[in-house]
């Protein structure tokens, strides 16, 4: 059988072969070893120190080879002549690595070296904050009511209605509390899971303060005495058709109530009016959405007719109201396992927010008239 080209497979056992008769070899006398250096003769017979026992003795030839190798590596760049250096510098504009390096330098100007465990980047938010301030003051012209109901410190759960196709409502609530409240405390809002399936959109949400919506993330934030915004309507809220606007959908299975009971967090209802008109949804494309693994694809007066320009929101008038805290002091964390109490409390919060939305719609009509 012929030998393999790449040698023997190291994972196979060698095949035993018959022992070959050994040939008689002539004995050759070896020359005597060279005399030892004087320092070795001087220390012969004396006990060696620990360094002498552990440090291997290297010959002068090996040391010279190591020095030559280091000098060769260090002198590679210096060996290039002036013509080669000039050619390297003059051709940097046609090399892809040059533009990649410059793009990375520009990108790091807008990012912090360290972010929090949920990806919030304070430098990134500081650069984009003027854009959201413009949307808040000049584009959506947001009016605030009841902002004094938000406490200056401590864990708080803001429960708001969800609308607008794109989650501008979370960003506007963040600007309202951080820049209009006396405490200026940071706000973290939970983002639907499907947002993170879009390229770059999920990381963008994390950098401006959004957190992927789940019980563990929300519990960690509340245990750190943070202010957290949740939207119990979920995808059903931002996916409402235009003629169903301002009709709150079912608040899921009351997960935010369980969260508030287990973390002993007060609930503040928040009503948002105006987000329903920024992207009036006329229809939903279900088949194409399932193909792309999305909850829906909206059809609005501007999308997909105008392409990417259809993602620009319309300048509607916004009103945001922060209600009085809903106390859960009479309940215990063990009540989080009682499904009947959970659904009753969730319906109570939903009806409170629905009533607030109705009152804000009346106020907005009086403003326009």
C-alpha positions in Angstrom: 0.0 0.0 0.0 1.4 3.4 -1.0 2.1 6.0 1.7 -0.2 9.1 1.9 1.1 12.2 0.4 0.5 14.4 3.5 2.1 11.9 5.8 0.6 9.6 8.5 -2.7 10.6 10.1 -1.9 11.5 13.7 -5.3 10.1 14.9 -4.7 6.5 13.7 -2.6 3.9 15.4 0.6 2.9 13.6 0.6 -0.4 11.8 3.0 -2.8 13.4 5.8 -4.0 11.1 8.1 -6.8 11.3 11.4 -6.0 13.0 14.2 -5.6 10.5 17.6 -7.1 11.2 20.0 -4.5 12.5 23.0 -3.9 10.5 26.4 -3.9 12.1 27.8 -0.4 12.2 31.4 0.6 12.7 32.2 2.2 16.0 33.6 5.6 15.5 35.6 7.2 18.3 34.1 10.6 19.3 36.5 13.5 19.8 37.0 14.6 23.4 34.8 17.4 24.5 36.2 20.9 24.6 37.7 22.1 27.8 35.2 23.9 30.1 35.5 27.6 30.6 37.5 28.8 33.6 34.4 30.0 35.5 32.9 26.5 35.2 36.1 24.9 36.5 36.1 27.4 39.3 32.6 26.6 40.4 32.9 22.8 39.9 31.9 20.9 43.0 30.1 23.9 44.6 26.3 23.9 45.1 24.4 25.8 42.4 22.0 28.5 43.2 18.3 28.4 42.2 18.8 30.7 39.2 21.6 28.5 38.0 19.5 25.4 38.3 16.4 26.8 36.6 17.8 29.1 34.0 18.9 27.3 30.8 22.4 28.0 29.5 22.3 29.5 26.0 25.4 29.5 23.9 26.9 32.6 22.3 25.9 31.4 18.9 22.2 31.0 19.8 22.3 34.5 21.5 23.8 36.0 18.4 21.1 34.4 16.2 18.4 35.8 18.5 19.9 39.3 18.4 20.2 39.2 14.6 16.5 38.1 14.3 15.3 41.0 16.5 17.5 43.5 14.6 16.1 42.2 11.3 12.5 42.6 12.4 13.1 46.1 13.8 15.0 47.2 10.8 12.5 46.1 8.1 10.7 49.4 8.0 14.0 51.4 8.2 15.4 49.5 5.3 12.8 51.1 2.9 14.4 53.8 1.0 13.0 57.4 0.6 11.4 56.5 -2.8 9.4 53.6 -1.3 8.2 55.7 1.6 7.1 58.5 -0.7 5.3 55.9 -2.9 3.6 54.4 0.1 2.3 57.8 1.3 1.3 59.0 -2.2 -0.8 55.9 -2.9 -2.7 55.9 0.5 -5.8 57.4 -1.2 -6.3 54.4 -3.4 -5.9 51.8 -0.7 -9.2 50.5 1.0 -7.5 50.2 4.4 -6.9 54.0 4.5 -10.6 54.8 4.1 -11.5 52.1 6.6 -9.2 53.6 9.2 -10.5 57.1 8.6 -14.1 55.9 8.8 -13.4 54.3 12.1 -11.8 57.5 13.4 -14.8 59.5 12.4 -17.2 56.9 13.9 -15.4 57.0 17.3 -15.9 60.7 17.5 -19.6 60.0 18.0 -19.2 57.1 20.4 -18.0 56.6 23.9 -15.2 54.2 24.8 -17.4 52.5 27.3 -21.2 51.9 27.4 -23.5 50.5 30.1 -24.6 46.9 30.1 -27.6 47.6 27.9 -25.6 49.5 25.3 -26.5 53.1 26.2 -23.8 55.5 24.8 -23.8 58.9 26.5 -21.6 60.5 23.8 -23.8 59.2 21.0 -27.0 60.5 22.7 -25.3 63.9 23.4 -24.7 64.3 19.6 -28.2 63.3 18.6 -30.0 65.1 21.4 -30.4 68.4 19.5 -32.3 66.5 16.7 -34.8 65.1 19.2 -35.0 68.5 20.9 -36.0 70.0 17.5 -38.6 67.3 17.0 -39.9 67.9 20.5 -40.1 71.7 20.4 -40.6 72.7 16.7 -41.8 69.6 14.7 -44.2 67.9 17.1 -44.7 71.0 19.3 -45.2 68.8 22.4 -47.3 70.1 25.3 -46.8 68.5 28.7 -49.3 68.0 31.6 -48.7 66.5 35.0 -44.9 66.2 34.8 -44.7 66.9 38.5 -46.2 63.5 39.2 -42.8 61.9 38.2 -40.7 61.5 41.4 -37.2 62.9 41.5 -35.6 59.6 42.5 -36.4 55.9 43.0 -37.7 53.1 40.8 -40.7 54.1 38.7 -42.6 52.3 36.0 -44.2 54.6 33.4 -46.9 52.8 31.5 -47.9 54.5 28.2 -50.1 53.9 25.2 -48.2 52.9 22.0 -48.7 54.3 18.6 -47.0 55.9 15.6 -45.7 52.9 13.5 -42.2 53.9 14.5 -41.4 54.3 18.2 -41.1 58.1 18.4 -43.2 58.1 21.5 -40.5 56.6 23.7 -38.0 59.1 22.5 -40.4 62.0 23.2 -41.1 60.8 26.7 -37.4 60.5 27.3 -36.8 64.1 26.2 -39.7 65.3 28.3 -38.4 63.8 31.6 -34.7 64.3 31.1 -34.9 67.9 29.8 -38.1 69.3 31.3 -38.2 67.6 34.7 -36.4 69.3 37.6 -34.4 66.2 38.4 -33.3 65.5 34.8 -33.2 61.9 35.7 -32.4 59.4 32.9 -35.1 57.4 31.2 -34.9 53.9 29.8 -37.7 52.7 27.5 -38.4 49.1 26.5 -38.3 48.4 22.7 -40.2 45.7 20.9 -38.2 42.6 19.8 -38.9 42.9 16.1 -37.0 46.3 16.0 -33.8 44.4 16.5 -34.3 42.4 13.3 -33.7 45.6 11.2 -30.1 46.4 10.2 -28.6 49.1 12.5 -32.0 50.0 14.0 -31.6 47.7 17.1 -28.1 49.1 17.9 -29.3 52.6 17.3 -32.1 52.1 19.9 -29.6 50.7 22.4 -27.3 53.7 22.0 -30.0 56.2 22.7 -31.3 54.4 25.8 -33.7 51.7 24.5 -33.6 48.3 26.1 -34.9 45.1 24.6 -38.3 44.3 26.1 -38.2 41.4 28.5 -38.9 40.8 32.2 -35.2 40.2 33.1 -34.0 43.5 31.6 -36.8 45.5 33.1 -36.2 43.9 36.6 -32.5 44.7 36.5 -33.3 48.4 35.6 -35.8 48.8 38.4 -33.6 47.1 40.9 -31.0 49.8 40.1 -33.6 52.5 40.9 -34.1 53.5 37.2 -37.1 55.1 35.5 -38.5 52.6 32.9 -41.1 53.2 30.2 -43.2 50.3 29.1 -45.8 50.0 26.3 -48.1 47.1 27.2 -50.0 47.2 23.9 -46.8 46.1 22.1 -46.9 45.6 18.4 -50.7 45.8 18.4 -50.5 49.4 19.5 -48.2 50.7 16.8 -49.9 48.5 14.2 -53.4 50.0 14.5 -55.1 51.2 11.4 -55.9 54.9 11.1 -59.6 54.5 11.8 -58.8 52.6 15.0 -56.6 55.4 16.3 -56.6 56.2 20.0 -58.5 53.0 20.9 -56.2 51.2 23.3 -55.6 47.5 22.6 -55.5 44.8 25.2 -52.6 45.1 27.6 -51.3 41.6 27.0 -51.2 39.3 30.0 -50.4 41.9 32.5 -46.6 41.4 32.5 -46.0 45.0 33.7 -48.2 44.4 36.7 -46.2 41.3 37.7 -43.1 43.3 37.3 -44.3 46.2 39.4 -45.5 43.8 42.2 -42.2 41.8 42.3 -40.0 44.9 42.3 -42.3 47.1 44.5 -42.4 49.8 41.9 -45.1 52.5 41.6 -47.0 52.8 38.3 -47.5 56.2 36.6 -49.9 56.1 33.6 -48.9 58.1 30.6 -51.2 59.2 27.7 -49.7 60.2 24.4 -51.8 62.0 21.7 -50.5 63.0 18.3 -48.4 60.0 17.4 -51.3 58.3 15.6 -51.0 60.9 12.8 -47.3 60.8 12.0 -47.7 57.7 9.9 -51.4 57.1 9.2 -51.6 53.4 8.5 -54.1 52.6 5.7 -53.3 48.9 5.3 -50.9 46.1 6.4 -49.0 43.7 4.1 -49.2 40.4 6.0 -47.8 37.9 3.4 -44.7 40.0 2.6 -44.2 40.7 6.3 -44.2 37.0 7.2 -41.6 36.4 4.4 -39.3 39.0 6.0 -40.1 37.8 9.5 -41.7 41.1 10.5 -45.0 41.7 12.4 -46.4 43.8 9.6 -45.4 46.1 6.7 -47.3 49.4 6.9 -49.0 51.1 3.9 -49.3 54.8 4.5 -49.9 57.8 2.2 -46.1 58.2 1.9 -44.8 54.7 2.2 -44.0 52.7 0.0 -44.9 55.3 -2.6 -42.0 57.7 -1.7 -39.6 54.9 -0.7 -37.2 55.9 2.1 -38.7 59.4 2.2 -41.9 57.7 3.5 -40.2 57.1 6.8 -40.2 60.8 7.5 -43.0 61.5 10.1 -45.7 64.0 9.5 -45.7 67.1 11.7 -48.6 66.5 14.0 -49.4 68.2 17.3 -48.5 66.2 20.4 -49.8 66.2 23.9 -48.3 64.1 26.7 -49.9 63.7 30.1 -48.4 62.0 33.2 -51.1 60.8 35.5 -51.0 60.3 39.3 -49.2 57.3 40.6 -51.2 54.1 41.0 -50.4 52.6 44.4 -50.0 48.9 44.8 -49.1 49.0 48.5 -52.1 46.8 49.4 -50.7 43.9 47.3 -47.7 41.6 48.0 -45.2 40.1 45.6 -47.1 36.7 46.0 -50.1 38.3 44.3 -48.1 38.3 41.0 -49.0 34.6 40.7 -52.8 35.4 40.9 -54.0 35.6 37.3 -57.3 37.2 38.3 -55.8 40.0 40.2 -53.2 40.6 37.5 -55.9 41.0 34.8 -58.0 43.3 37.0 -55.1 45.6 37.7 -54.0 45.6 34.1 -57.6 46.6 33.0 -57.6 49.3 35.6 -54.4 50.9 34.3 -55.7 50.5 30.7 -59.0 52.2 31.4 -57.1 55.0 33.2 -54.9 55.7 30.2 -57.9 55.5 27.8 -59.7 58.1 29.9 -56.6 60.4 29.8 -56.3 60.0 26.0 -60.0 61.0 25.6 -59.4 64.1 27.7 -56.3 65.1 25.8 -58.2 64.8 22.5 -60.7 67.3 23.7 -58.0 69.6 24.8 -56.3 69.4 21.4 -59.6 70.3 19.7 -60.0 73.4 21.8 -56.4 74.4 21.0 -57.1 74.2 17.3 -60.4 76.0 17.6 
